[in-house]
Amino acid sequence: MKSIISDIERKRNEMMKLAAEKGFSHPQTVQLSQELDDLLNKLHKQGKKVDCKSVMASLLFCL
């Protein structure tokens, strides 16, 4: 479980860095956003014991 959360954090950081350089609507940023969505969906499917809202809140706090 911690591995996927680390993957989510890495992907989010990568996306935010690219968005700062190229903008949120740049195709590469959109691609990373979709990959991040996939990871979040995977986390959600792994088990109901994970509070996805808490994970998202902690990730958003890093903005």
Predicted model as a PDB file, atoms N, CA, C, CB and O in Angstrom, pLDDT in the B-factor column:
MODEL        1                                                                  
ATOM      1  N   MET A   1       0.824  -1.191   0.000  1.00 63.00           N  
ATOM      2  CA  MET A   1       0.000   0.000   0.000  1.00 63.00           C  
ATOM      3  C   MET A   1       0.872   1.261   0.000  1.00 63.00           C  
ATOM      4  CB  MET A   1      -0.940  -0.005   1.211  1.00 63.00           C  
ATOM      5  O   MET A   1       0.575   2.231  -0.697  1.00 63.00           O  
ATOM      6  N   LYS A   2       1.961   1.234   0.796  1.00 75.00           N  
ATOM      7  CA  LYS A   2       2.814   2.410   0.856  1.00 75.00           C  
ATOM      8  C   LYS A   2       3.490   2.679  -0.479  1.00 75.00           C  
ATOM      9  CB  LYS A   2       3.858   2.246   1.942  1.00 75.00           C  
ATOM     10  O   LYS A   2       3.765   3.829  -0.823  1.00 75.00           O  
ATOM     11  N   SER A   3       3.756   1.618  -1.230  1.00 87.00           N  
ATOM     12  CA  SER A   3       4.403   1.774  -2.532  1.00 87.00           C  
ATOM     13  C   SER A   3       3.533   2.586  -3.487  1.00 87.00           C  
ATOM     14  CB  SER A   3       4.711   0.404  -3.140  1.00 87.00           C  
ATOM     15  O   SER A   3       4.025   3.484  -4.171  1.00 87.00           O  
ATOM     16  N   ILE A   4       2.256   2.272  -3.529  1.00 88.00           N  
ATOM     17  CA  ILE A   4       1.374   3.010  -4.440  1.00 88.00           C  
ATOM     18  C   ILE A   4       1.209   4.456  -3.989  1.00 88.00           C  
ATOM     19  CB  ILE A   4       0.002   2.327  -4.529  1.00 88.00           C  
ATOM     20  O   ILE A   4       1.075   5.355  -4.819  1.00 88.00           O  
ATOM     21  N   ILE A   5       1.218   4.681  -2.684  1.00 87.00           N  
ATOM     22  CA  ILE A   5       1.130   6.053  -2.199  1.00 87.00           C  
ATOM     23  C   ILE A   5       2.385   6.820  -2.592  1.00 87.00           C  
ATOM     24  CB  ILE A   5       0.932   6.084  -0.668  1.00 87.00           C  
ATOM     25  O   ILE A   5       2.305   7.992  -2.959  1.00 87.00           O  
ATOM     26  N   SER A   6       3.525   6.180  -2.520  1.00 91.00           N  
ATOM     27  CA  SER A   6       4.777   6.809  -2.975  1.00 91.00           C  
ATOM     28  C   SER A   6       4.721   7.098  -4.471  1.00 91.00           C  
ATOM     29  CB  SER A   6       5.990   5.904  -2.655  1.00 91.00           C  
ATOM     30  O   SER A   6       5.169   8.151  -4.925  1.00 91.00           O  
ATOM     31  N   ASP A   7       4.169   6.156  -5.232  1.00 94.00           N  
ATOM     32  CA  ASP A   7       4.014   6.360  -6.674  1.00 94.00           C  
ATOM     33  C   ASP A   7       3.104   7.552  -6.953  1.00 94.00           C  
ATOM     34  CB  ASP A   7       3.449   5.091  -7.343  1.00 94.00           C  
ATOM     35  O   ASP A   7       3.373   8.354  -7.847  1.00 94.00           O  
ATOM     36  N   ILE A   8       2.039   7.660  -6.189  1.00 92.00           N  
ATOM     37  CA  ILE A   8       1.101   8.780  -6.347  1.00 92.00           C  
ATOM     38  C   ILE A   8       1.805  10.095  -6.052  1.00 92.00           C  
ATOM     39  CB  ILE A   8      -0.126   8.609  -5.418  1.00 92.00           C  
ATOM     40  O   ILE A   8       1.650  11.064  -6.797  1.00 92.00           O  
ATOM     41  N   GLU A   9       2.570  10.137  -4.981  1.00 92.00           N  
ATOM     42  CA  GLU A   9       3.293  11.358  -4.627  1.00 92.00           C  
ATOM     43  C   GLU A   9       4.297  11.748  -5.705  1.00 92.00           C  
ATOM     44  CB  GLU A   9       4.009  11.179  -3.292  1.00 92.00           C  
ATOM     45  O   GLU A   9       4.405  12.920  -6.067  1.00 92.00           O  
ATOM     46  N   ARG A  10       5.033  10.761  -6.216  1.00 95.00           N  
ATOM     47  CA  ARG A  10       6.012  11.031  -7.286  1.00 95.00           C  
ATOM     48  C   ARG A  10       5.321  11.547  -8.548  1.00 95.00           C  
ATOM     49  CB  ARG A  10       6.819   9.756  -7.614  1.00 95.00           C  
ATOM     50  O   ARG A  10       5.770  12.519  -9.155  1.00 95.00           O  
ATOM     51  N   LYS A  11       4.237  10.894  -8.934  1.00 96.00           N  
ATOM     52  CA  LYS A  11       3.522  11.287 -10.153  1.00 96.00           C  
ATOM     53  C   LYS A  11       2.938  12.686 -10.002  1.00 96.00           C  
ATOM     54  CB  LYS A  11       2.404  10.276 -10.478  1.00 96.00           C  
ATOM     55  O   LYS A  11       2.984  13.486 -10.937  1.00 96.00           O  
ATOM     56  N   ARG A  12       2.389  12.982  -8.828  1.00 93.00           N  
ATOM     57  CA  ARG A  12       1.826  14.298  -8.572  1.00 93.00           C  
ATOM     58  C   ARG A  12       2.906  15.378  -8.643  1.00 93.00           C  
ATOM     59  CB  ARG A  12       1.138  14.325  -7.203  1.00 93.00           C  
ATOM     60  O   ARG A  12       2.699  16.432  -9.245  1.00 93.00           O  
ATOM     61  N   ASN A  13       4.043  15.113  -8.035  1.00 94.00           N  
ATOM     62  CA  ASN A  13       5.144  16.078  -8.080  1.00 94.00           C  
ATOM     63  C   ASN A  13       5.632  16.298  -9.508  1.00 94.00           C  
ATOM     64  CB  ASN A  13       6.302  15.604  -7.202  1.00 94.00           C  
ATOM     65  O   ASN A  13       5.905  17.428  -9.914  1.00 94.00           O  
ATOM     66  N   GLU A  14       5.737  15.219 -10.255  1.00 96.00           N  
ATOM     67  CA  GLU A  14       6.152  15.307 -11.661  1.00 96.00           C  
ATOM     68  C   GLU A  14       5.146  16.142 -12.459  1.00 96.00           C  
ATOM     69  CB  GLU A  14       6.287  13.889 -12.281  1.00 96.00           C  
ATOM     70  O   GLU A  14       5.530  16.994 -13.260  1.00 96.00           O  
ATOM     71  N   MET A  15       3.865  15.888 -12.231  1.00 95.00           N  
ATOM     72  CA  MET A  15       2.818  16.613 -12.943  1.00 95.00           C  
ATOM     73  C   MET A  15       2.839  18.104 -12.583  1.00 95.00           C  
ATOM     74  CB  MET A  15       1.441  16.008 -12.624  1.00 95.00           C  
ATOM     75  O   MET A  15       2.722  18.960 -13.460  1.00 95.00           O  
ATOM     76  N   MET A  16       2.988  18.406 -11.297  1.00 94.00           N  
ATOM     77  CA  MET A  16       2.983  19.805 -10.867  1.00 94.00           C  
ATOM     78  C   MET A  16       4.191  20.561 -11.421  1.00 94.00           C  
ATOM     79  CB  MET A  16       2.967  19.891  -9.336  1.00 94.00           C  
ATOM     80  O   MET A  16       4.072  21.725 -11.803  1.00 94.00           O  
ATOM     81  N   LYS A  17       5.339  19.912 -11.466  1.00 96.00           N  
ATOM     82  CA  LYS A  17       6.537  20.547 -12.021  1.00 96.00           C  
ATOM     83  C   LYS A  17       6.331  20.840 -13.509  1.00 96.00           C  
ATOM     84  CB  LYS A  17       7.784  19.643 -11.813  1.00 96.00           C  
ATOM     85  O   LYS A  17       6.638  21.935 -13.980  1.00 96.00           O  
ATOM     86  N   LEU A  18       5.816  19.866 -14.235  1.00 96.00           N  
ATOM     87  CA  LEU A  18       5.576  20.059 -15.665  1.00 96.00           C  
ATOM     88  C   LEU A  18       4.511  21.129 -15.894  1.00 96.00           C  
ATOM     89  CB  LEU A  18       5.149  18.734 -16.323  1.00 96.00           C  
ATOM     90  O   LEU A  18       4.633  21.944 -16.809  1.00 96.00           O  
ATOM     91  N   ALA A  19       3.479  21.128 -15.074  1.00 96.00           N  
ATOM     92  CA  ALA A  19       2.416  22.133 -15.202  1.00 96.00           C  
ATOM     93  C   ALA A  19       2.968  23.537 -14.976  1.00 96.00           C  
ATOM     94  CB  ALA A  19       1.277  21.847 -14.205  1.00 96.00           C  
ATOM     95  O   ALA A  19       2.555  24.483 -15.647  1.00 96.00           O  
ATOM     96  N   ALA A  20       3.895  23.674 -14.037  1.00 96.00           N  
ATOM     97  CA  ALA A  20       4.500  24.981 -13.776  1.00 96.00           C  
ATOM     98  C   ALA A  20       5.334  25.445 -14.970  1.00 96.00           C  
ATOM     99  CB  ALA A  20       5.373  24.924 -12.511  1.00 96.00           C  
ATOM    100  O   ALA A  20       5.437  26.642 -15.238  1.00 96.00           O  
ATOM    101  N   GLU A  21       5.921  24.498 -15.674  1.00 97.00           N  
ATOM    102  CA  GLU A  21       6.765  24.828 -16.827  1.00 97.00           C  
ATOM    103  C   GLU A  21       5.955  25.033 -18.106  1.00 97.00           C  
ATOM    104  CB  GLU A  21       7.791  23.730 -17.048  1.00 97.00           C  
ATOM    105  O   GLU A  21       6.212  25.962 -18.873  1.00 97.00           O  
ATOM    106  N   LYS A  22       4.969  24.152 -18.326  1.00 97.00           N  
ATOM    107  CA  LYS A  22       4.282  24.140 -19.623  1.00 97.00           C  
ATOM    108  C   LYS A  22       2.796  24.473 -19.546  1.00 97.00           C  
ATOM    109  CB  LYS A  22       4.444  22.799 -20.257  1.00 97.00           C  
ATOM    110  O   LYS A  22       2.155  24.693 -20.574  1.00 97.00           O  
ATOM    111  N   GLY A  23       2.250  24.513 -18.338  1.00 96.00           N  
ATOM    112  CA  GLY A  23       0.830  24.807 -18.183  1.00 96.00           C  
ATOM    113  C   GLY A  23       0.009  23.550 -17.947  1.00 96.00           C  
ATOM    114  O   GLY A  23       0.399  22.447 -18.330  1.00 96.00           O  
ATOM    115  N   PHE A  24      -1.136  23.743 -17.308  1.00 93.00           N  
ATOM    116  CA  PHE A  24      -1.992  22.610 -16.961  1.00 93.00           C  
ATOM    117  C   PHE A  24      -2.671  21.980 -18.166  1.00 93.00           C  
ATOM    118  CB  PHE A  24      -3.034  23.046 -15.978  1.00 93.00           C  
ATOM    119  O   PHE A  24      -3.057  20.812 -18.109  1.00 93.00           O  
ATOM    120  N   SER A  25      -2.825  22.721 -19.250  1.00 95.00           N  
ATOM    121  CA  SER A  25      -3.519  22.163 -20.409  1.00 95.00           C  
ATOM    122  C   SER A  25      -2.569  21.575 -21.449  1.00 95.00           C  
ATOM    123  CB  SER A  25      -4.368  23.227 -21.053  1.00 95.00           C  
ATOM    124  O   SER A  25      -3.016  21.095 -22.491  1.00 95.00           O  
ATOM    125  N   HIS A  26      -1.275  21.605 -21.179  1.00 97.00           N  
ATOM    126  CA  HIS A  26      -0.300  21.018 -22.106  1.00 97.00           C  
ATOM    127  C   HIS A  26      -0.547  19.507 -22.182  1.00 97.00           C  
ATOM    128  CB  HIS A  26       1.179  21.326 -21.648  1.00 97.00           C  
ATOM    129  O   HIS A  26      -0.824  18.880 -21.160  1.00 97.00           O  
ATOM    130  N   PRO A  27      -0.451  18.919 -23.369  1.00 97.00           N  
ATOM    131  CA  PRO A  27      -0.734  17.486 -23.524  1.00 97.00           C  
ATOM    132  C   PRO A  27       0.076  16.579 -22.586  1.00 97.00           C  
ATOM    133  CB  PRO A  27      -0.466  17.080 -24.945  1.00 97.00           C  
ATOM    134  O   PRO A  27      -0.449  15.575 -22.102  1.00 97.00           O  
ATOM    135  N   GLN A  28       1.320  16.911 -22.328  1.00 97.00           N  
ATOM    136  CA  GLN A  28       2.131  16.084 -21.423  1.00 97.00           C  
ATOM    137  C   GLN A  28       1.609  16.171 -19.988  1.00 97.00           C  
ATOM    138  CB  GLN A  28       3.611  16.520 -21.474  1.00 97.00           C  
ATOM    139  O   GLN A  28       1.605  15.174 -19.267  1.00 97.00           O  
ATOM    140  N   THR A  29       1.173  17.350 -19.577  1.00 95.00           N  
ATOM    141  CA  THR A  29       0.613  17.522 -18.237  1.00 95.00           C  
ATOM    142  C   THR A  29      -0.689  16.745 -18.116  1.00 95.00           C  
ATOM    143  CB  THR A  29       0.380  19.016 -17.924  1.00 95.00           C  
ATOM    144  O   THR A  29      -0.937  16.092 -17.103  1.00 95.00           O  
ATOM    145  N   VAL A  30      -1.511  16.816 -19.140  1.00 96.00           N  
ATOM    146  CA  VAL A  30      -2.775  16.079 -19.139  1.00 96.00           C  
ATOM    147  C   VAL A  30      -2.500  14.577 -19.058  1.00 96.00           C  
ATOM    148  CB  VAL A  30      -3.608  16.413 -20.406  1.00 96.00           C  
ATOM    149  O   VAL A  30      -3.202  13.856 -18.349  1.00 96.00           O  
ATOM    150  N   GLN A  31      -1.489  14.105 -19.777  1.00 97.00           N  
ATOM    151  CA  GLN A  31      -1.127  12.686 -19.740  1.00 97.00           C  
ATOM    152  C   GLN A  31      -0.718  12.270 -18.325  1.00 97.00           C  
ATOM    153  CB  GLN A  31       0.019  12.396 -20.733  1.00 97.00           C  
ATOM    154  O   GLN A  31      -1.145  11.226 -17.832  1.00 97.00           O  
ATOM    155  N   LEU A  32       0.108  13.089 -17.681  1.00 96.00           N  
ATOM    156  CA  LEU A  32       0.520  12.774 -16.313  1.00 96.00           C  
ATOM    157  C   LEU A  32      -0.677  12.802 -15.357  1.00 96.00           C  
ATOM    158  CB  LEU A  32       1.599  13.764 -15.840  1.00 96.00           C  
ATOM    159  O   LEU A  32      -0.753  11.995 -14.429  1.00 96.00           O  
ATOM    160  N   SER A  33      -1.599  13.721 -15.583  1.00 94.00           N  
ATOM    161  CA  SER A  33      -2.803  13.790 -14.766  1.00 94.00           C  
ATOM    162  C   SER A  33      -3.627  12.509 -14.902  1.00 94.00           C  
ATOM    163  CB  SER A  33      -3.645  15.009 -15.161  1.00 94.00           C  
ATOM    164  O   SER A  33      -4.161  11.997 -13.919  1.00 94.00           O  
ATOM    165  N   GLN A  34      -3.721  12.007 -16.112  1.00 95.00           N  
ATOM    166  CA  GLN A  34      -4.462  10.761 -16.339  1.00 95.00           C  
ATOM    167  C   GLN A  34      -3.753   9.579 -15.680  1.00 95.00           C  
ATOM    168  CB  GLN A  34      -4.629  10.501 -17.849  1.00 95.00           C  
ATOM    169  O   GLN A  34      -4.402   8.680 -15.144  1.00 95.00           O  
ATOM    170  N   GLU A  35      -2.429   9.583 -15.722  1.00 96.00           N  
ATOM    171  CA  GLU A  35      -1.669   8.526 -15.055  1.00 96.00           C  
ATOM    172  C   GLU A  35      -1.868   8.605 -13.549  1.00 96.00           C  
ATOM    173  CB  GLU A  35      -0.171   8.626 -15.403  1.00 96.00           C  
ATOM    174  O   GLU A  35      -1.970   7.577 -12.880  1.00 96.00           O  
ATOM    175  N   LEU A  36      -1.923   9.812 -13.015  1.00 93.00           N  
ATOM    176  CA  LEU A  36      -2.185  10.001 -11.595  1.00 93.00           C  
ATOM    177  C   LEU A  36      -3.582   9.490 -11.243  1.00 93.00           C  
ATOM    178  CB  LEU A  36      -2.040  11.487 -11.212  1.00 93.00           C  
ATOM    179  O   LEU A  36      -3.764   8.830 -10.220  1.00 93.00           O  
ATOM    180  N   ASP A  37      -4.555   9.791 -12.080  1.00 92.00           N  
ATOM    181  CA  ASP A  37      -5.913   9.275 -11.873  1.00 92.00           C  
ATOM    182  C   ASP A  37      -5.914   7.754 -11.818  1.00 92.00           C  
ATOM    183  CB  ASP A  37      -6.850   9.761 -12.990  1.00 92.00           C  
ATOM    184  O   ASP A  37      -6.574   7.156 -10.968  1.00 92.00           O  
ATOM    185  N   ASP A  38      -5.176   7.136 -12.722  1.00 94.00           N  
ATOM    186  CA  ASP A  38      -5.097   5.671 -12.745  1.00 94.00           C  
ATOM    187  C   ASP A  38      -4.532   5.128 -11.429  1.00 94.00           C  
ATOM    188  CB  ASP A  38      -4.226   5.200 -13.928  1.00 94.00           C  
ATOM    189  O   ASP A  38      -5.034   4.142 -10.889  1.00 94.00           O  
ATOM    190  N   LEU A  39      -3.487   5.779 -10.922  1.00 93.00           N  
ATOM    191  CA  LEU A  39      -2.899   5.348  -9.652  1.00 93.00           C  
ATOM    192  C   LEU A  39      -3.882   5.519  -8.497  1.00 93.00           C  
ATOM    193  CB  LEU A  39      -1.616   6.134  -9.368  1.00 93.00           C  
ATOM    194  O   LEU A  39      -3.982   4.657  -7.624  1.00 93.00           O  
ATOM    195  N   LEU A  40      -4.600   6.631  -8.499  1.00 88.00           N  
ATOM    196  CA  LEU A  40      -5.593   6.858  -7.441  1.00 88.00           C  
ATOM    197  C   LEU A  40      -6.718   5.835  -7.506  1.00 88.00           C  
ATOM    198  CB  LEU A  40      -6.171   8.272  -7.545  1.00 88.00           C  
ATOM    199  O   LEU A  40      -7.187   5.355  -6.474  1.00 88.00           O  
ATOM    200  N   ASN A  41      -7.145   5.507  -8.703  1.00 89.00           N  
ATOM    201  CA  ASN A  41      -8.177   4.474  -8.867  1.00 89.00           C  
ATOM    202  C   ASN A  41      -7.664   3.120  -8.383  1.00 89.00           C  
ATOM    203  CB  ASN A  41      -8.619   4.376 -10.346  1.00 89.00           C  
ATOM    204  O   ASN A  41      -8.397   2.363  -7.746  1.00 89.00           O  
ATOM    205  N   LYS A  42      -6.401   2.820  -8.687  1.00 90.00           N  
ATOM    206  CA  LYS A  42      -5.793   1.565  -8.243  1.00 90.00           C  
ATOM    207  C   LYS A  42      -5.751   1.515  -6.716  1.00 90.00           C  
ATOM    208  CB  LYS A  42      -4.365   1.409  -8.829  1.00 90.00           C  
ATOM    209  O   LYS A  42      -6.045   0.479  -6.119  1.00 90.00           O  
ATOM    210  N   LEU A  43      -5.390   2.623  -6.090  1.00 86.00           N  
ATOM    211  CA  LEU A  43      -5.367   2.686  -4.634  1.00 86.00           C  
ATOM    212  C   LEU A  43      -6.759   2.421  -4.064  1.00 86.00           C  
ATOM    213  CB  LEU A  43      -4.847   4.054  -4.163  1.00 86.00           C  
ATOM    214  O   LEU A  43      -6.918   1.669  -3.103  1.00 86.00           O  
ATOM    215  N   HIS A  44      -7.749   3.044  -4.667  1.00 83.00           N  
ATOM    216  CA  HIS A  44      -9.122   2.871  -4.202  1.00 83.00           C  
ATOM    217  C   HIS A  44      -9.574   1.414  -4.324  1.00 83.00           C  
ATOM    218  CB  HIS A  44     -10.065   3.781  -4.993  1.00 83.00           C  
ATOM    219  O   HIS A  44     -10.252   0.891  -3.440  1.00 83.00           O  
ATOM    220  N   LYS A  45      -9.193   0.768  -5.423  1.00 86.00           N  
ATOM    221  CA  LYS A  45      -9.601  -0.624  -5.659  1.00 86.00           C  
ATOM    222  C   LYS A  45      -8.877  -1.608  -4.755  1.00 86.00           C  
ATOM    223  CB  LYS A  45      -9.356  -0.998  -7.103  1.00 86.00           C  
ATOM    224  O   LYS A  45      -9.371  -2.712  -4.522  1.00 86.00           O  
ATOM    225  N   GLN A  46      -7.703  -1.220  -4.240  1.00 80.00           N  
ATOM    226  CA  GLN A  46      -6.923  -2.141  -3.408  1.00 80.00           C  
ATOM    227  C   GLN A  46      -7.592  -2.461  -2.089  1.00 80.00           C  
ATOM    228  CB  GLN A  46      -5.565  -1.566  -3.145  1.00 80.00           C  
ATOM    229  O   GLN A  46      -7.325  -3.503  -1.489  1.00 80.00           O  
ATOM    230  N   GLY A  47      -8.441  -1.592  -1.644  1.00 69.00           N  
ATOM    231  CA  GLY A  47      -9.111  -1.914  -0.393  1.00 69.00           C  
ATOM    232  C   GLY A  47      -9.879  -0.747   0.168  1.00 69.00           C  
ATOM    233  O   GLY A  47      -9.480   0.410   0.035  1.00 69.00           O  
ATOM    234  N   LYS A  48     -10.972  -1.064   0.788  1.00 52.00           N  
ATOM    235  CA  LYS A  48     -11.826  -0.045   1.376  1.00 52.00           C  
ATOM    236  C   LYS A  48     -11.247   0.470   2.690  1.00 52.00           C  
ATOM    237  CB  LYS A  48     -13.228  -0.598   1.601  1.00 52.00           C  
ATOM    238  O   LYS A  48     -11.749   1.455   3.232  1.00 52.00           O  
ATOM    239  N   LYS A  49     -10.198  -0.176   3.217  1.00 55.00           N  
ATOM    240  CA  LYS A  49      -9.617   0.257   4.476  1.00 55.00           C  
ATOM    241  C   LYS A  49      -8.837   1.558   4.326  1.00 55.00           C  
ATOM    242  CB  LYS A  49      -8.716  -0.823   5.028  1.00 55.00           C  
ATOM    243  O   LYS A  49      -8.565   2.236   5.317  1.00 55.00           O  
ATOM    244  N   VAL A  50      -8.479   1.907   3.108  1.00 57.00           N  
ATOM    245  CA  VAL A  50      -7.735   3.133   2.860  1.00 57.00           C  
ATOM    246  C   VAL A  50      -8.712   4.289   2.745  1.00 57.00           C  
ATOM    247  CB  VAL A  50      -6.868   3.014   1.581  1.00 57.00           C  
ATOM    248  O   VAL A  50      -9.679   4.222   1.985  1.00 57.00           O  
ATOM    249  N   ASP A  51      -8.462   5.334   3.490  1.00 59.00           N  
ATOM    250  CA  ASP A  51      -9.289   6.530   3.418  1.00 59.00           C  
ATOM    251  C   ASP A  51      -8.704   7.429   2.328  1.00 59.00           C  
ATOM    252  CB  ASP A  51      -9.354   7.274   4.807  1.00 59.00           C  
ATOM    253  O   ASP A  51      -7.807   8.231   2.586  1.00 59.00           O  
ATOM    254  N   CYS A  52      -9.218   7.284   1.117  1.00 59.00           N  
ATOM    255  CA  CYS A  52      -8.693   8.024  -0.037  1.00 59.00           C  
ATOM    256  C   CYS A  52      -8.795   9.527   0.161  1.00 59.00           C  
ATOM    257  CB  CYS A  52      -9.435   7.623  -1.305  1.00 59.00           C  
ATOM    258  O   CYS A  52      -7.951  10.272  -0.337  1.00 59.00           O  
ATOM    259  N   LYS A  53      -9.811   9.984   0.879  1.00 63.00           N  
ATOM    260  CA  LYS A  53      -9.941  11.419   1.124  1.00 63.00           C  
ATOM    261  C   LYS A  53      -8.767  11.924   1.951  1.00 63.00           C  
ATOM    262  CB  LYS A  53     -11.268  11.731   1.836  1.00 63.00           C  
ATOM    263  O   LYS A  53      -8.267  13.024   1.716  1.00 63.00           O  
ATOM    264  N   SER A  54      -8.332  11.136   2.908  1.00 64.00           N  
ATOM    265  CA  SER A  54      -7.181  11.531   3.718  1.00 64.00           C  
ATOM    266  C   SER A  54      -5.913  11.556   2.880  1.00 64.00           C  
ATOM    267  CB  SER A  54      -7.008  10.580   4.906  1.00 64.00           C  
ATOM    268  O   SER A  54      -5.085  12.456   3.020  1.00 64.00           O  
ATOM    269  N   VAL A  55      -5.764  10.569   2.011  1.00 64.00           N  
ATOM    270  CA  VAL A  55      -4.593  10.529   1.131  1.00 64.00           C  
ATOM    271  C   VAL A  55      -4.590  11.750   0.223  1.00 64.00           C  
ATOM    272  CB  VAL A  55      -4.575   9.228   0.289  1.00 64.00           C  
ATOM    273  O   VAL A  55      -3.566  12.415   0.068  1.00 64.00           O  
ATOM    274  N   MET A  56      -5.738  12.041  -0.375  1.00 64.00           N  
ATOM    275  CA  MET A  56      -5.821  13.194  -1.271  1.00 64.00           C  
ATOM    276  C   MET A  56      -5.582  14.495  -0.505  1.00 64.00           C  
ATOM    277  CB  MET A  56      -7.193  13.234  -1.970  1.00 64.00           C  
ATOM    278  O   MET A  56      -4.911  15.394  -1.013  1.00 64.00           O  
ATOM    279  N   ALA A  57      -6.115  14.605   0.694  1.00 62.00           N  
ATOM    280  CA  ALA A  57      -5.917  15.808   1.482  1.00 62.00           C  
ATOM    281  C   ALA A  57      -4.439  16.015   1.786  1.00 62.00           C  
ATOM    282  CB  ALA A  57      -6.721  15.736   2.778  1.00 62.00           C  
ATOM    283  O   ALA A  57      -3.946  17.142   1.729  1.00 62.00           O  
ATOM    284  N   SER A  58      -3.736  14.947   2.105  1.00 61.00           N  
ATOM    285  CA  SER A  58      -2.303  15.077   2.397  1.00 61.00           C  
ATOM    286  C   SER A  58      -1.528  15.437   1.146  1.00 61.00           C  
ATOM    287  CB  SER A  58      -1.752  13.780   2.998  1.00 61.00           C  
ATOM    288  O   SER A  58      -0.557  16.190   1.221  1.00 61.00           O  
ATOM    289  N   LEU A  59      -1.930  14.920   0.004  1.00 62.00           N  
ATOM    290  CA  LEU A  59      -1.254  15.253  -1.248  1.00 62.00           C  
ATOM    291  C   LEU A  59      -1.534  16.706  -1.643  1.00 62.00           C  
ATOM    292  CB  LEU A  59      -1.703  14.296  -2.371  1.00 62.00           C  
ATOM    293  O   LEU A  59      -0.629  17.413  -2.086  1.00 62.00           O  
ATOM    294  N   LEU A  60      -2.775  17.148  -1.487  1.00 62.00           N  
ATOM    295  CA  LEU A  60      -3.130  18.511  -1.839  1.00 62.00           C  
ATOM    296  C   LEU A  60      -2.475  19.523  -0.918  1.00 62.00           C  
ATOM    297  CB  LEU A  60      -4.625  18.682  -1.809  1.00 62.00           C  
ATOM    298  O   LEU A  60      -2.181  20.647  -1.323  1.00 62.00           O  
ATOM    299  N   PHE A  61      -2.246  19.115   0.332  1.00 55.00           N  
ATOM    300  CA  PHE A  61      -1.599  19.997   1.288  1.00 55.00           C  
ATOM    301  C   PHE A  61      -0.193  20.366   0.819  1.00 55.00           C  
ATOM    302  CB  PHE A  61      -1.545  19.337   2.669  1.00 55.00           C  
ATOM    303  O   PHE A  61       0.327  21.425   1.171  1.00 55.00           O  
ATOM    304  N   CYS A  62       0.414  19.494   0.030  1.00 52.00           N  
ATOM    305  CA  CYS A  62       1.787  19.721  -0.459  1.00 52.00           C  
ATOM    306  C   CYS A  62       1.842  20.723  -1.595  1.00 52.00           C  
ATOM    307  CB  CYS A  62       2.401  18.415  -0.916  1.00 52.00           C  
ATOM    308  O   CYS A  62       2.934  21.106  -2.014  1.00 52.00           O  
ATOM    309  N   LEU A  63       0.706  21.158  -2.103  1.00 47.00           N  
ATOM    310  CA  LEU A  63       0.700  22.138  -3.189  1.00 47.00           C  
ATOM    311  C   LEU A  63       1.324  23.384  -2.674  1.00 47.00           C  
ATOM    312  CB  LEU A  63      -0.723  22.415  -3.722  1.00 47.00           C  
ATOM    313  O   LEU A  63       1.437  24.367  -3.407  1.00 47.00           O  
TER     314      LEU A  63                                                      
ENDMDL                                                                          
END                                                                             
